[in-house]
Amino acid sequence: MTDASSGSARGTGWFSATVGSGYGAIGMQSLLFSWLIVGELHASPEWVGISQTASALPQVGLLLVGGAVADRLEPRRLLAAMHVIAAVPPLALAMVVATGTLSIASVIGYGVAFGAINGLLMPSRDSLLSRVAGADIVRAVSAMTMVQFISQIAGTLSAGSIETVGSTRILALQAALLVAGTFCALRLPGPEFASEPATTGLPGTARAGRWHHATAGMREVWHNPALITMLVLITSVGVLFVGPFLVVFPVLVRDFYRGGAMDLSLILTLFPVGAIAGSIALRARVEIRRKVRATMFALLGGCVVLALIATGPNWPVCLLLTLCWGLAGAVFINLSRSVFQELASSEARARVLAVYQLGILGGGPVGSLLSGFGSGWIGPHATLLVAAAAMFALLVWVWLRTDFSTVE
């Protein structure tokens, strides 16, 4: 075995461990943040939406900056450092809980800090995928997606014991998991094992302004028909799917199904379970052509599932539908990420991948705010139905306006 191949094989394991650490903490975050707001502070749907929006905005704003930094610096060391910094917000909130001063403001502060750090962390982690991926990027992406969602499931389920274990211990566990990711990141292979030289600086743009450098990924996406079409779809998912999932589902668990933290963790984990199953199916295929078109059909399936959940089925059926939603989500997540990985130029890969994250996460705050006020005004089920109808209308519009010969 050559040094490069052994380094790549070794890197795959450490990369999976790093992804597992980060997304395990994110899985804990999804339950912690939602339950502290909904279950312990008993906030209204409007405040749930406002809280989710406030926590997501810094992450969105820093993604392009994180992409620019990851293209200039060695992303492995940057990723390790960000994991240490990310452990600070949960430790700070644990101290707040221990002193009995928990409030909506403190939970939002925790979410804002965690989201901001994650915005800087994501591009460096995503850019390292190509270093250990090998030739088949779709299989590598689907493997990363499986690790991502398995870790999220484990994190969410462990945080689901918050009513029994206590939020202080769960927050401390989240911090420990993030610190563990630091050691995994430092074991990743260096640039010598990459298929192409790592870029620690970009000569062609060194004299450009910082903003010009940070937005280079956006300009690259804008001039690629496949990427700009996919970006429209990704952003719509953030608004119409991610927002309702983060806001409406916790409200439904509390107010409609009369569930607790473990019930919330269950429904939050069934989406990634479906995504894992879908990713396994995608890995079994040698090649998937017409990725943009396949992504649109997956989103259409998501519309149908969301509309069925909006009818107010009983709890077991709702769980089953959420699982099916995850299956459709697997196609969307894997193929959309693959398109960005394949078409991004090597000198701006982290910044282009930051645009990908910006699309999903940028729509999330808008969707969370609309979902929160929608749930308060017309009810959570009607809000889900409106979201499904809006996504269907958008898919029809994109289909009619897209020249698929230029994007596939």
N, C-alpha and C positions, 0 to 999 in steps of 0.2 A: 504494500500500500504506500503510495507516495505521501510526502509530507503534506501536500495540499489537501489530498483526499482524507487523510487522517485528521487534519485540522478541521476540515469541514464536518466530518462525522462527529468529532468531539464538540464542535461548536453547536451542532444541532441540538444536542442534549442540554447544554448550558443555556442556549437560547430558549428552549422550551421551558426550562426552569425559571428563567427570568420573566418570560411571558406569564407563566403560572403565578409567580409572585405578584406581579402588577395587577393582573386581572382577578386574582383571588381577593386582593384588597379592594378592587372596584366592585366585586360582587358583595363584599361586606358593606361597602359604602352605599350601594343601592338600597339595601335593607335598613341599615342604620339610619341614614338620612330620612328615608320615608317614614320609618316607624317612630323615630323621635318626634317628627312633626305631626304625624297622623295619630299615632297611638298614645304617646306620652304627653304631648302638648295639646292634643285634641283640636288641631287647627281646622278652620273651615276650608272647603275646596279652593276658594280664592287664594288663601294663604299658602296652601300646598303648591299651587301653580306659581305664585310669586317666589316662594322659597326655591323651587326647582330652577326657575329662570335665573334668579340671582346667583345661584351656585354654578350655573353653567356658563354664564357670560364671560368671566375671566378666562376660562379654559379656551373658549372660542377666540377671544382676542389675542391669546398668546400662541396659538398654533402656528401661524406664519412665522412668528419670531423664533419659535422652537425649531421649525424646519430650517431657517437660515442659520441658526447656531449649530445645528447638527451637521449641516453641510460644510461649515468652516472648521469645526473641532472634531476630535476623534469621538465618534458617537458612543463607543463602549464606555469610556471614562465618564462622559457626560451622563449617560444612563445610570451608572453606578452612583454618581453624586446626587442625582435627582431622587433616587430611591431613598437615600438617607434623609434628604430634606422633606420628602413626602411623609415621613413618619412623624413629623412635628405636629401637624394639625390634629390627628387623632389623640396624641398624648395631651395636647392642650385642652381638648374637649373633655378628655377623661378627668382632668383636674377640675374642670367646671362642674361636671356631674358629681364628683366626689364632694365638692363643697356645697352641693344642693342649690346651685344658682342657674340651672339649665333654663334657657329661654329660646324663643324663636330666633332672636338676634345671634345668640351664641352658636346655634346649629347652622344658621346661614353663614356665619363667619367660618365655621369649620368647612362647610361645603365650598365656599368661595376659595379658601386657601388650597384645599385639596384639588379642586378643579383647575386652578391656575398652575399648580405644579404639574399636574397631569398634562396640561396643554404643552408645556415645555418638554415633557418626558416622551410623549407618544411619537413624535417624528423621529427621534433618535432611535427608538426601539424598532419602528417600522423600517427605517433605512438599513438596519442590520440584517433584515431578513434575506436580502439578496446575497449577503456574504456567506450564508450557510444554506441557501436554497438549492443550489445545483441548477441543472438545465430545465427541470419541469417546475415552472413557477406556480402553476395552478395546484399541483399536488402539495407543494410547499405551503401555499397559502391556506389550503384546506386543512393541512395538518396544524398550522398555527391557529386556525379558527377553532379546531377541536380542542386544542390545549386551552385556548382563551375561554371557551364556554365551559369546559370541565372545571377550570379553576373558578370561574364565576359561580358555578353551581355550588362548589364546595364552600366558597366564601359566603354566599347567600344563606345556605343551609346552616352553616356554623353561626352566623349572625342571627338566624331565626330563633336561637335559644336565648335571646336577649332578655326575655321576661323571666327566665329561670336563672341564668348566670349573672345577669346585670350588665348594663351598658358600659360600665368602667372596664370590666375585664374584656369585653368584646373589642373595645377601642384599643386597649393595650395589645391584644392579639393582632389587630390590623397593623399597628405600628411595627410589631415584631416581624410580621410577614414581609413588610416593605423593606426592612433592614436586611432580611435574608436575601432579597433580590439583589442587593448591592454585591454580595459575594459571588452570586451567580453571574452577574454582568461582567465582573472583573475576570472571570474565567473564559469569556468568549474569545474566539480567535481574533488576532489583530489583523491589520491591513494586509500582512504578507500572505494570508490565506484567502483573501478576497479574489474574485474572478476579475476584478479590475482595480486599479490603484485607488486607495481611499483619498478623498479630497479634503485636505485640511485648509485649503484656501482656494479661491477661484480667481485666477489671474485676470480673466476677461471682465470681471465685474468688481475687481478690487478697488477701482477708483470711483465706482458708483456709490450713490448714497445708500445709507442703511435701509431705507424704505424700499428703494429700487431693488436692492438685493433680496430683501425679505419677500417681495411680491413677484419674484422671478417665476416661482412655481405657478402662480395664478396666470401669468402671461402665457406660459407654456400650455396650460390647460385650455386657455381661451382660443389658441390657434390650432387646437386639435379637435376635429368634429366629434370623434368618439368620446374623448374626455369631457367635452363641454356637455354633450348629451347625458352622459353618465352623471355629471355633477348636478344637472337639473333633477334627475331622479333621486340622487342621494339626498339633496337638500329637501325635497318633498317628503322623503321618508323621515327626516328629522322633525319636520313640522307636523305631519299627519299620522305618523306611527310612533316615533320615539316619545314625543310629548304626551300623547294620551296614555302610553304605557307607564310612564313615570308618575303621572298625576291621577288619571282616572282609575287605574287598576287598584292602587292603594285605597282610594275612596270607596270603590265598590266592595273591597274586602271588608272594610270597617262598617260601612253604612248599609249595604245591600245584603252581603253574606254573613255579617256579624262575626267576622273572624278575628283572630289575633295575629301576633307576630309570626308564628310558625305557619299559619295559613298564607300570610303574605309572602313568606319565603318560598313556599311551595309553588305559588303561581308565578313568582318571579324566576324560579328555576326551570319551569317547564318550557319556557321559550328557548333557553340555551340547550335543554335536552333535545328539543326538536332540531335545533341548529347543528348539534353534534351528529345526530342521525343523518341529517341531510348532507353534512360534510363527508361522512363516511361513504355515502352513496356517490358523491361527486368524485371522491378519490378512486372509486372503482372504474370510472370512465377514463379512457385513454386521453380523449381530447373533446372539448366542447367548443363548437364553433358558434358564431352568431351570439356572442355573449350579451350584447346590449339587448337584443330581442328576447333572449331567455330571461334576462333580468326583469324586463317589463311583464312577462307572463307570471313570474314569481310574485311581483307586486300586485298583479291582478288577483292572484290567489289570496294574498294577504288582505285585500279589500273584502273578499267574500267572507273570510274568517272573521274579520273585525265586525262586519255587518251582522253575522250570526251571534257574536258575543253581545252585540247591542240589543238583541231581542230579550235578554235577561234569562238565559237558561239556568238550570239548577247547577249547583257547585261542581259535581263530577263532569258534566258536559262542558262547563266553562273551562275546566282544567284541560280536558281533551282538545278543545278548540285552541287553547293557548299553545298546546304542544304542536298542533297543525300549523299554527302561525309561525312557530319556530322552524318547521320544515321549509316553508316558503322563504323565511328569512335566511336560511342557509344558502339557498341559491343566490339570492341577492347579495349577501355579504361576500361570499367567495368569488363570484364572478366580477362584481364591481371592484373589489380589491385587486383581483388579478389583472383587470384592464389597466388600472393605474400602475401596477408594478411593471407590466410589460411595456407600456408606452412611455414611461417616465425616462428622461435622459439621465445618464449616469452622473453628470455634473450637478444636477438639480433634483436628484431623486427624493431626498428628504423633504424638500420644499413642495414638490408635486404631491407627495403622500400627505403632507400637512394640509394641502387643499382638499384631499379626500376626507380627512378627518374633519376639516372645517365645514364641509358640506353637510355631514350628518350632525355634528355637534352644533353647527351654526343654526340649523333649523330647530334643534331641540328646545332652546329657550323660548322661541316664538310659540312652538307647539305646546310647551308647558303652560305658558301664560294663557293662551287661548283655551286650553283644556281646563285650567283651573276656574276661569270665569265662566266657561261654558257649562261646567258641571254645576256651578252655583246657580246659574240662570235657567238652563233648560234641562238639567239633570245629566248624570254621567252616561247613561245609556244613549240618550239623544246625541250627546257629544261624540260618542264613538261612531254613531251612524253618520253624522255629518262628516267626520274625518274620512270614513270609508268612501262616501259619495264624492268627496272632493278629490281623493286620490284616483278614483275611477275616471273622473272628468279630466284630470291632468294627464293620465295615461293615454286617453283617447286623443287629447290635443298633441302630445308629444309624438304619438304614432303617426298622426296625419301630417305633421310638419317635419318629420325626420326622413332624410334620404339615406336609407340603410346601406346603400352601396358605398357610402363614404365613412361609415362607422363600423363596419364588420368585415 
